């Protein structure tokens, strides 16, 4: 069970409501007089926790599905890919909204909705990468030596495609944060008084444009975190891709 957030984050200070940024309140105050900067810090823990758990669950589902479907060439592997195609045919945000609306606003429901809608991306990636290395010499040598399919997939195929999975996972964290914020904005995320960034933006709409800092602070936080994960993914791709590394080293 997730630990509750400190109560002082949601303490009401109505005389200080909707104050602009100042030395006392770096990002101003919200409609209840709470310090937006403090709420952003506690909301970061919640938002990143949702993204990490949901992305990890998607990886744990998608990678084995992609490995099995890519390694074998039979009806079962085709069935796995058709199932992933069904999920990919529906926009992720639409499917996540439908699942979250059905289950109700809660942290674990948001995580479940994101995991269910996100795993096909890793399944498709691992499927394509596994197909590309399935007939490499080192794979065929392992099979010729009597290695079981499970051993070949785990000890030979998976390490060969690990760099692509790591890069996709890093970039996927940013996408998960965006979708989680969208669910919070629509009222389908963690319920109040959880300081979720998307919900904070939704609460600020009725005070725009006068209290512009109310919406700007969580919006900028989402922008910076998502951009950070995307830049980290690009950096990891350049570092882990041998072709790009050789290209950078060329005179």
C-alpha positions in Angstrom: 0.0 0.0 0.0 1.2 3.4 -0.9 2.2 5.7 2.1 -0.2 8.6 2.6 1.0 12.1 1.7 1.7 14.5 4.5 -1.4 16.3 5.6 0.2 19.7 5.6 0.3 19.6 1.8 -3.5 20.0 1.7 -3.9 22.3 4.7 -6.3 25.1 4.0 -5.0 28.7 4.2 -7.8 30.6 2.6 -6.4 34.1 3.4 -3.4 33.2 1.3 -5.3 31.7 -1.7 -4.2 32.5 -5.2 -1.1 34.5 -4.2 1.4 35.0 -7.0 5.0 33.7 -6.9 7.1 35.2 -4.2 10.0 34.5 -1.9 7.6 32.7 0.5 5.9 30.7 -2.2 8.1 30.2 -5.2 5.3 29.1 -7.5 2.5 30.9 -5.7 -0.5 29.4 -3.9 -3.5 27.4 -5.1 -7.2 27.9 -4.5 -7.0 26.6 -1.0 -3.9 28.7 -0.1 -1.6 25.7 -0.3 2.0 26.1 -1.5 2.1 25.0 -5.2 5.9 24.3 -5.0 5.3 21.8 -2.1 2.5 20.2 -3.9 4.6 19.8 -7.0 7.4 18.1 -5.1 5.0 15.5 -3.5 3.2 15.2 -6.8 6.5 14.3 -8.5 6.8 11.3 -6.2 3.3 10.2 -7.1 3.6 10.8 -10.9 7.0 9.1 -11.3 5.9 6.2 -9.1 2.9 5.6 -11.4 5.1 5.8 -14.5 7.8 3.5 -13.2 5.3 0.8 -12.0 3.1 1.0 -15.1 6.1 0.9 -17.5 7.8 -1.9 -15.6 4.5 -4.0 -15.8 4.3 -3.3 -19.5 7.9 -4.4 -20.0 7.3 -7.6 -18.0 4.3 -8.4 -20.2 5.5 -7.2 -23.6 9.0 -8.5 -23.6 8.2 -12.2 -23.0 5.3 -12.0 -25.5 7.6 -10.5 -28.2 10.3 -13.0 -27.5 8.0 -16.0 -27.8 6.3 -14.6 -30.9 9.5 -13.6 -32.6 11.4 -16.8 -31.8 8.7 -19.3 -32.9 7.0 -19.2 -36.3 3.6 -20.9 -35.7 0.0 -20.1 -35.1 0.5 -19.3 -31.5 3.0 -16.6 -32.3 0.7 -15.2 -34.9 -2.1 -15.1 -32.4 0.0 -13.2 -29.9 0.8 -10.6 -32.5 -2.8 -10.3 -33.6 -3.8 -9.6 -30.0 -1.2 -6.9 -29.7 -2.4 -5.5 -33.0 -5.9 -5.2 -31.5 -4.6 -3.1 -28.7 -2.4 -1.0 -31.0 -5.4 -0.3 -33.3 -7.0 1.8 -30.5 -5.2 5.0 -29.5 -3.6 4.4 -26.1 -5.2 7.5 -24.5 -8.7 6.4 -25.6 -8.3 2.9 -24.3 -6.7 4.1 -21.0 -9.6 6.5 -20.5 -12.1 3.7 -21.1 -10.4 1.3 -18.6 -9.9 4.0 -16.0 -13.5 5.2 -16.3 -14.7 1.6 -15.9 -12.6 0.9 -12.8 -12.9 4.3 -11.1 -10.4 6.9 -10.1 -7.6 5.3 -8.0 -3.9 5.0 -8.2 -3.9 1.3 -8.8 -6.5 1.6 -11.5 -4.4 4.2 -13.3 -1.4 1.9 -13.2 -3.5 -1.0 -14.4 -5.0 1.0 -17.3 -1.5 2.2 -18.4 0.0 -1.3 -18.2 -2.8 -2.9 -20.2 -2.6 -0.2 -22.9 1.2 0.0 -23.1 2.6 -3.5 -23.3 2.0 -4.0 -27.1 4.6 -1.4 -27.9 7.3 -3.5 -26.2 5.9 -6.7 -27.7 6.1 -5.3 -31.2 9.6 -4.0 -30.7 11.0 -7.2 -29.2 9.2 -9.2 -31.9 10.9 -7.3 -34.7 14.3 -7.4 -33.0 14.0 -11.1 -32.3 13.1 -11.8 -35.9 16.1 -9.9 -37.0 18.6 -11.9 -34.9 16.8 -15.3 -35.0 19.0 -16.6 -37.8 22.3 -15.1 -36.8 25.2 -17.4 -36.6 25.6 -17.3 -32.8 21.9 -18.2 -32.4 22.1 -21.1 -34.8 25.3 -22.3 -33.1 23.6 -22.3 -29.7 20.7 -24.3 -31.2 23.1 -26.7 -32.8 24.8 -27.3 -29.4 21.5 -28.5 -28.0 20.5 -25.4 -26.1 16.8 -25.3 -25.2 14.6 -22.6 -26.7 14.2 -20.9 -23.3 17.9 -20.8 -22.9 18.5 -19.4 -26.3 15.8 -16.7 -25.8 17.0 -15.7 -22.3 20.8 -16.0 -22.7 21.4 -15.2 -26.3 18.5 -13.3 -27.9 17.5 -11.1 -25.0 21.0 -9.7 -24.4 21.3 -8.9 -28.1 18.2 -6.8 -28.1 18.5 -5.4 -24.6 19.8 -2.0 -25.8 16.6 -1.4 -27.8 14.4 -2.4 -24.9 16.3 -0.1 -22.5 16.0 2.9 -24.9 12.3 2.2 -25.5 11.6 1.9 -21.8 13.3 5.2 -21.0 11.4 7.1 -23.6 8.2 5.2 -22.6 8.5 6.6 -19.1 7.9 10.1 -20.5 4.9 8.9 -22.5 3.4 7.2 -19.5 3.7 10.4 -17.5 1.9 12.3 -20.2 -1.0 9.8 -20.3 -1.2 9.7 -16.5 -1.4 13.5 -16.4 -4.2 13.4 -19.1 -6.1 10.9 -16.9 -5.6 13.1 -13.9 -6.8 16.1 -15.9 -10.0 14.3 -16.8 -10.6 13.3 -13.2 -9.7 9.7 -13.7 -6.4 9.7 -11.9 -5.7 9.5 -8.2 -8.5 11.2 -6.2 -8.1 14.3 -4.1 -6.2 15.3 -2.1 -3.4 13.6 -3.9 -1.3 16.3 -5.5 -1.3 14.8 -9.0 0.0 17.2 -11.7 -2.8 16.6 -14.2 -5.4 17.2 -11.5 -3.7 20.4 -10.5 -3.9 21.7 -14.0 -7.6 20.8 -14.1 -8.2 22.6 -10.8 -6.6 25.8 -12.2 -8.8 26.3 -15.3 -11.4 28.4 -13.5 -8.8 30.8 -12.3 -7.2 31.5 -15.7 -5.7 33.8 -16.9 -5.5 35.8 -13.6 -3.8 33.0 -11.6 -1.6 31.9 -14.5 1.0 30.4 -12.2 -1.5 27.8 -10.9 -1.5 26.0 -14.3 1.9 27.0 -15.5 3.8 25.3 -12.6 2.5 21.7 -13.1 2.5 22.2 -16.8 6.2 23.2 -16.8 7.0 20.3 -14.4 5.4 17.8 -16.9 7.3 19.3 -19.8 10.6 19.2 -18.0 10.2 15.6 -16.8 9.0 14.2 -20.1 11.7 16.1 -22.0 14.3 14.8 -19.6 13.3 11.2 -20.1 13.2 11.7 -23.9 16.7 13.2 -23.9 17.9 10.4 -21.7 16.5 7.9 -24.1 18.2 9.6 -27.0 21.5 9.6 -25.1 21.2 5.9 -24.3 20.4 5.1 -27.9 23.6 6.9 -29.1 25.6 5.1 -26.4 24.2 1.6 -26.8 23.8 1.4 -30.5 27.1 0.2 -32.0 26.3 1.6 -35.5 25.8 5.1 -34.1 28.9 4.7 -31.9 31.1 3.8 -34.9 29.6 6.7 -36.9 30.5 9.2 -34.1 34.0 7.8 -33.9 34.6 8.1 -37.6 36.9 10.9 -38.7 
